Structures are given as C-alpha cells and as structure tokens.
Amino acid sequence: MRKKSLDDVFKLMGTEQPVEVIPNSRNNTIDWKTTKQVADSLGVSKYKVLEWIRSEAFQVGIHYRNISFNKNRPTYRFDLEKINQLFEA
C-alpha cells in the first residue's frame, strides 16, 4: 500500500478504502495518558484536568493533543512528563 499524505487521508475518510497511518517519529517516545490516568496521577478529578485545558494552562501539542475526528466530543491524550514539569516550575 502506498503511503498517503494527510490530504489524501482526509479525502479517503468515510470511504471503504484502507489507509495506513504511520506514527510521527518524534512522538514515539511519549507515553500518552488518558484524562483519567492524568487525573489519578495528579490527585484531581478529570473535570479539573478538562478545566486546565479550557483555561489554556495546558498547551495543545505540548501537554496534550486531541486524537478525535469529532470536534463535538474530543478525546484527549496527555504527556504526563510535560505536565509534571509544568507543575514543578
């Protein structure tokens, strides 16, 4: 199967054609955590974690990312190491 650009992937979304997605190599070493895992690790509720996103205490692409294609119901993943560094500062 030929590798696709992101534009090609968006064109194929909703079709029956398979798409191979290759992870970005610079993110391979990050152990992305769920909202609940981050909340449990920090000793707060998951709603507090979501509040930090809304208040922009966490920066997209650094502390978290949205892995969902549905903008109405985001699915977040977090870099707990970067978040811990933020709180240590």
N, C-alpha and C positions, 0 to 999 in steps of 0.2 A: 504494500500500500504506500502511495506517495505521501510524503509529509505535507500538511496543509498550513497555510498562513492563517492568522486569526480571522482575516476577512473571509477566507474560504470556509472556516468553521462556522461563522455566523450565517453564511449563505446556506449551509447544509443543515442548520438547526431546524428541526421539525420535519426533516425528510427521513427516509428509511435508510439512507446511506451511512455506512460506518465512518467514524472519524477517529484517528489515533491522536491522542493528546499526550505530549511529552512534557514532563515537569520542567520548569525553569531550573537550570542547574544551580543558580545561586540560592535557591530556596531548599535544596535537598538536605541541608544540614539542620534546618529548623524543624523542631518537633511541634507542629501546630496543635494547639489545645482548643477544646470546645469552651463555650461560655461557662458551662457548669464546672469544668475542670479548673478554669482560671478562678472562678468564684470560690470554689472549695480551697484552692491553694492560698488565696489571699484572705480567706476567712470572712468573706462578704457574700451577699446574695447575688444571684445572677442579674437581678434588676439593677443593682449598684454598678455592675460591670457595663450594662447597657447604658446606664446614665452617664458613665465616663465617656462612652462613645459619643453620645448626643452632645455632651458638653465640650467635646474635642480635646479632652485630656489625653486620649489615645489618638495617635496619628495613623490614618489609613496607610497601609503599605509598610509601616514600621512596627507598630504594636498589634495591628490586626488587619484582616482582609475579609472581604465578603465573597464567599465561594458560590453563592446562589445566582441563578439566572433570573430569579423572580425578585424584582425590586420591592414588591409589596411585602415579602416575607424573607428578609435577609438571613443568611446562615453565616455566622462569623467564625473565624479561626484566629487564634491569638498566639503571639510569640511571647511566652511567659518569661523568657530570659530578658527580653527588651522591657517588658512591663516591670519586672523586678528592678532593673537598672533605673527606670523612671522613678520608682519609689525610694530608691537609695540616694538619689541626688538631692 
